[in-house]
Structure formats: structure tokens, C-alpha cells
Amino acid sequence: MQTVLVFKTSIHKKSHIKKVKPLLNDLIAKNGYWNFDLEDCDNILRVETQTISSDTICNVLNNHGFWCEELY
């Protein structure tokens, strides 16, 4: 069963997405999906996954210079 995680981020440019794309692809692998909504004021990252925790996603983005917080 897929879990949907939603995050508020500091990623606001396509060049930022290009920087984190390989990281998210490695994390999510073949059993999930992710996308950004840069038109939203919170620069939303939406992740569908079965195996990755929200803390893991936040840590990866934070370690690469971006702010990330899960929205509930």
C-alpha cells in the first residue's frame, strides 16, 4: 500500500529540482513516485512510497542545502 507524504520545501527553481532529482530517484526507487509543485507558495514536494519515511526524505534534502518539513 502506497503512503502519500507531503512536504513544504525551499526548492523553488527547476535547477534545484535537477540537483535533487538523482537523490530522490535513488530513495524512491521503483516502488514510488515524487513531484514538486513550484506554483504552490510552499513549494510542495509530494511523495508516494511504500518504504521511505518522511524523516529520511527531510534529512536527504537538508543535507544537500534545502529546507524540508512534512505537512500533516
C-alpha positions as a Markdown table, in Angstrom:
| # | Residue | x | y | z |
|---|---|---|---|---|
| 1 | Met | 0.0 | 0.0 | 0.0 |
| 2 | Gln | 1.4 | 3.4 | -1.0 |
| 3 | Thr | 1.7 | 6.1 | 1.5 |
| 4 | Val | 1.4 | 9.8 | 0.4 |
| 5 | Leu | 3.8 | 12.2 | 2.1 |
| 6 | Val | 3.6 | 15.9 | 1.5 |
| 7 | Phe | 6.4 | 18.4 | 2.3 |
| 8 | Lys | 6.9 | 22.1 | 2.4 |
| 9 | Thr | 10.3 | 22.9 | 0.9 |
| 10 | Ser | 12.7 | 25.7 | 0.0 |
| 11 | Ile | 13.1 | 24.3 | -3.5 |
| 12 | His | 11.7 | 27.0 | -5.8 |
| 13 | Lys | 13.6 | 26.6 | -9.1 |
| 14 | Lys | 13.8 | 24.0 | -11.7 |
| 15 | Ser | 17.6 | 24.0 | -11.3 |
| 16 | His | 17.0 | 22.9 | -7.6 |
| 17 | Ile | 14.9 | 20.0 | -8.8 |
| 18 | Lys | 17.7 | 18.9 | -11.1 |
| 19 | Lys | 20.1 | 18.9 | -8.2 |
| 20 | Val | 17.9 | 16.7 | -6.0 |
| 21 | Lys | 16.4 | 14.5 | -8.8 |
| 22 | Pro | 19.1 | 11.8 | -8.6 |
| 23 | Leu | 18.8 | 11.7 | -4.8 |
| 24 | Leu | 15.0 | 11.3 | -4.8 |
| 25 | Asn | 15.2 | 8.8 | -7.6 |
| 26 | Asp | 17.6 | 6.7 | -5.6 |
| 27 | Leu | 15.5 | 7.0 | -2.5 |
| 28 | Ile | 12.1 | 6.3 | -4.0 |
| 29 | Ala | 13.5 | 3.6 | -6.4 |
| 30 | Lys | 10.9 | 1.7 | -8.5 |
| 31 | Asn | 8.2 | 1.5 | -5.8 |
| 32 | Gly | 7.2 | 5.1 | -5.7 |
| 33 | Tyr | 6.7 | 8.5 | -7.3 |
| 34 | Trp | 7.6 | 12.1 | -6.4 |
| 35 | Asn | 6.9 | 15.5 | -7.8 |
| 36 | Phe | 7.2 | 19.2 | -7.0 |
| 37 | Asp | 4.5 | 21.9 | -7.2 |
| 38 | Leu | 6.6 | 25.1 | -7.7 |
| 39 | Glu | 3.4 | 27.1 | -8.3 |
| 40 | Asp | 2.3 | 26.5 | -4.7 |
| 41 | Cys | 3.5 | 29.1 | -2.2 |
| 42 | Asp | 5.0 | 26.3 | -0.1 |
| 43 | Asn | 6.9 | 24.6 | -3.0 |
| 44 | Ile | 5.3 | 21.3 | -2.3 |
| 45 | Leu | 7.1 | 18.0 | -2.6 |
| 46 | Arg | 4.6 | 15.1 | -2.9 |
| 47 | Val | 6.0 | 11.6 | -2.5 |
| 48 | Glu | 4.2 | 8.3 | -2.9 |
| 49 | Thr | 6.1 | 5.4 | -1.4 |
| 50 | Gln | 5.8 | 2.1 | 0.5 |
| 51 | Thr | 9.1 | 2.1 | 2.2 |
| 52 | Ile | 10.7 | 5.5 | 2.8 |
| 53 | Ser | 10.0 | 7.6 | 5.9 |
| 54 | Ser | 9.4 | 11.3 | 6.0 |
| 55 | Asp | 12.4 | 11.8 | 8.2 |
| 56 | Thr | 14.7 | 10.1 | 5.6 |
| 57 | Ile | 13.4 | 12.4 | 2.8 |
| 58 | Cys | 13.8 | 15.5 | 5.0 |
| 59 | Asn | 17.3 | 14.5 | 6.1 |
| 60 | Val | 18.4 | 13.9 | 2.5 |
| 61 | Leu | 17.2 | 17.3 | 1.3 |
| 62 | Asn | 18.5 | 19.1 | 4.4 |
| 63 | Asn | 21.9 | 17.5 | 3.9 |
| 64 | His | 22.0 | 19.0 | 0.4 |
| 65 | Gly | 21.2 | 22.5 | 1.4 |
| 66 | Phe | 17.5 | 22.6 | 1.2 |
| 67 | Trp | 14.9 | 23.1 | 3.9 |
| 68 | Cys | 12.1 | 20.5 | 4.1 |
| 69 | Glu | 9.2 | 20.0 | 6.5 |
| 70 | Glu | 6.5 | 17.4 | 6.4 |
| 71 | Leu | 2.9 | 18.8 | 6.3 |
| 72 | Tyr | 0.2 | 16.9 | 8.2 |
